[in-house]
Amino acid sequence: AHISHTNGSTQSTASKTATNRVMCVSYGEEPRVAEDPCLAATPATGSLCADGSVYAGVVDGRRIYTSTADIGVTRRINSVTTAIPGTTSLTDGKANTDAMVGANMEAANACRALGAKWYLPALNELQVLRNVTSGTLSLSQTISSSTWYWSSTQSSTTNNHTAYLSSASNSTASRTTANRVRCVYSNVTAGF
């Protein structure tokens, strides 16, 4: 018996004992992959993303995504009240967190433990989470309405900025105080 195959425009035959390669081609329907609503040109605030995060909005041209739940009940920033160099940005929580990650930095370490892209939000990033009140997932269902959330933004030698996510209130607190933590990550999508 012979096996017939076509190579470009040349057709040849080979014995069935010869070593040949077989290529299979499917002419059916392509596998369907659910579209990620967070990759849309203008995703809806509150969209549940394919990776399990929630689209929250935009800060400084970067899309902000958040976890669907707080990280534990409460955490401190750290156990000492000394200045933390590199943590004063109001808009770049990743840079603040990068400067904070290390020993005794509970809130920053808890976020980074989710993966390298996750961080403790800067104050303006934390404030954008207040906007997630509609869409597939409203954060108003998963945030604590009676407590402060940490930002990674240092406000003084001993304090960091905090925010209520259920209202427009902002404050500061000693980094040794236990407050809630909601982690975020950001990216810039092509065409955005």
C-alpha positions as CSV (number, residue, x, y, z in Angstrom):
1,A,0.0,0.0,0.0
2,H,1.1,3.5,-0.7
3,I,0.3,6.8,1.1
4,S,-0.3,9.8,-1.1
5,H,0.5,13.3,0.0
6,T,0.8,16.7,-1.5
7,N,3.7,19.0,-0.9
8,G,3.2,22.4,-2.4
9,S,2.4,21.6,-6.0
10,T,4.2,18.3,-6.1
11,Q,2.4,15.0,-5.4
12,S,4.3,11.9,-4.4
13,T,3.7,8.5,-2.9
14,A,5.6,6.6,-0.2
15,S,5.4,3.1,1.1
16,K,3.6,2.6,4.4
17,T,6.8,1.6,6.1
18,A,8.4,5.0,5.4
19,T,8.5,7.7,8.1
20,N,6.1,10.5,7.2
21,R,4.5,13.3,9.0
22,V,0.8,13.8,9.2
23,M,-0.9,17.2,9.5
24,C,-4.5,17.4,10.5
25,V,-6.7,20.4,9.7
26,S,-10.1,21.1,11.2
27,Y,-12.7,22.6,9.0
28,G,-15.2,23.0,11.8
29,E,-16.1,25.9,14.0
30,E,-13.2,27.6,15.9
31,P,-13.2,27.0,19.6
32,R,-15.1,29.8,21.4
33,V,-13.5,31.8,24.0
34,A,-15.6,34.1,26.2
35,E,-14.9,37.7,25.5
36,D,-13.3,39.6,28.4
37,P,-15.5,42.6,29.0
38,C,-12.5,44.4,30.6
39,L,-10.6,44.4,27.3
40,A,-13.3,46.5,25.6
41,A,-12.3,50.0,24.4
42,T,-14.5,51.4,27.1
43,P,-15.3,48.7,29.7
44,A,-18.2,49.3,32.0
45,T,-17.3,50.1,35.6
46,G,-18.0,47.1,37.7
47,S,-17.3,44.6,34.8
48,L,-16.1,41.2,36.1
49,C,-12.9,40.4,34.2
50,A,-11.9,37.0,32.9
51,D,-9.1,36.9,35.5
52,G,-11.6,37.4,38.4
53,S,-10.8,41.0,39.0
54,V,-13.3,43.9,38.7
55,Y,-12.7,47.0,36.4
56,A,-12.9,50.1,38.6
57,G,-12.0,53.0,36.4
58,V,-9.0,55.1,35.2
59,V,-6.3,57.0,37.1
60,D,-3.6,58.9,35.2
61,G,-4.4,57.1,32.0
62,R,-4.1,53.6,33.6
63,R,-7.0,51.2,34.0
64,I,-7.5,50.2,37.6
65,Y,-8.7,46.7,38.5
66,T,-9.5,45.5,42.0
67,S,-10.0,42.3,43.9
68,T,-13.6,41.2,44.6
69,A,-12.9,41.1,48.3
70,D,-10.9,42.7,51.1
71,I,-7.6,41.0,52.1
72,G,-8.4,39.6,55.5
73,V,-10.3,41.7,58.1
74,T,-7.8,44.4,58.9
75,R,-4.0,45.0,58.5
76,R,-1.5,47.6,59.6
77,I,0.9,49.3,57.2
78,N,3.7,48.4,59.6
79,S,4.6,48.2,63.2
80,V,6.9,51.2,63.4
81,T,6.1,54.9,62.8
82,T,9.0,56.1,60.7
83,A,9.0,57.6,57.3
84,I,9.0,55.2,54.3
85,P,11.0,56.7,51.5
86,G,9.3,56.6,48.0
87,T,5.7,56.3,49.2
88,T,4.3,59.8,48.6
89,S,2.6,59.4,45.2
90,L,-1.1,60.1,45.1
91,T,-1.5,58.2,41.8
92,D,1.1,55.4,41.6
93,G,0.4,52.8,44.2
94,K,2.6,50.3,42.5
95,A,5.7,52.5,43.0
96,N,4.6,53.1,46.6
97,T,4.1,49.4,47.2
98,D,7.4,48.5,45.6
99,A,9.1,50.9,48.2
100,M,7.0,49.3,51.0
101,V,7.3,45.6,50.4
102,G,9.5,44.0,53.0
103,A,9.5,43.2,56.7
104,N,6.7,44.6,58.8
105,M,4.8,46.1,55.8
106,E,1.7,44.0,56.4
107,A,-0.8,45.8,54.0
108,A,1.7,46.0,51.1
109,N,2.9,42.4,51.6
110,A,-0.7,41.1,51.7
111,C,-1.4,42.7,48.2
112,R,1.9,41.6,46.7
113,A,1.2,38.0,47.9
114,L,-1.6,37.9,45.3
115,G,1.0,38.2,42.6
116,A,3.6,40.6,41.2
117,K,1.1,42.8,39.5
118,W,-1.0,43.5,42.7
119,Y,-0.4,46.4,45.0
120,L,-1.8,48.6,47.7
121,P,-3.5,51.5,45.9
122,A,-2.4,55.1,46.1
123,L,-5.0,57.5,47.5
124,N,-6.4,58.5,44.1
125,E,-6.5,54.8,43.0
126,L,-8.3,53.9,46.2
127,Q,-10.8,56.7,45.6
128,V,-11.8,55.4,42.1
129,L,-13.1,52.3,43.8
130,R,-16.0,54.4,45.1
131,N,-17.2,54.5,41.5
132,V,-17.9,50.8,41.3
133,T,-21.5,50.9,42.3
134,S,-23.1,49.4,39.2
135,G,-22.2,46.8,36.5
136,T,-21.8,43.1,36.8
137,L,-20.3,43.5,40.3
138,S,-21.0,46.5,42.6
139,L,-18.3,46.8,45.2
140,S,-20.9,48.3,47.5
141,Q,-21.8,44.7,48.1
142,T,-18.3,43.7,49.2
143,I,-16.8,46.7,50.9
144,S,-17.2,47.5,54.6
145,S,-19.3,50.6,55.0
146,S,-18.1,51.3,58.5
147,T,-14.3,51.4,58.3
148,W,-11.3,53.0,56.7
149,Y,-9.3,51.5,53.9
150,W,-5.5,52.0,53.6
151,S,-3.8,53.7,50.7
152,S,-0.1,53.3,50.1
153,T,0.3,57.1,50.1
154,Q,2.3,58.4,53.0
155,S,0.8,61.6,54.5
156,S,3.5,62.3,57.1
157,T,6.4,60.7,58.9
158,T,4.0,58.5,60.9
159,N,0.8,58.4,58.9
160,N,-0.7,57.2,55.6
161,H,-3.8,58.4,53.8
162,T,-7.0,56.4,54.3
163,A,-10.5,56.5,52.7
164,Y,-14.0,55.3,53.3
165,L,-15.1,53.5,50.2
166,S,-18.8,53.9,51.0
167,S,-18.6,57.8,51.1
168,A,-16.4,60.6,49.9
169,S,-14.4,60.8,53.2
170,N,-10.7,60.8,53.4
171,S,-8.4,61.0,56.4
172,T,-5.0,59.9,57.7
173,A,-4.1,57.3,60.3
174,S,-1.0,56.1,62.1
175,R,0.5,53.2,60.2
176,T,0.3,51.0,63.3
177,T,-3.6,51.3,63.2
178,A,-5.4,48.3,61.7
179,N,-7.6,49.2,58.7
180,R,-9.1,47.3,55.8
181,V,-7.1,46.5,52.6
182,R,-8.4,46.3,49.0
183,C,-5.7,45.5,46.5
184,V,-5.6,46.7,42.9
185,Y,-3.5,46.4,39.7
186,S,-3.3,48.6,36.7
187,N,-2.4,48.5,33.0
188,V,-2.7,50.5,29.8
189,T,-4.5,48.5,27.1
190,A,-3.5,49.1,23.5
191,G,-5.8,51.5,21.8
192,F,-7.0,52.9,25.1
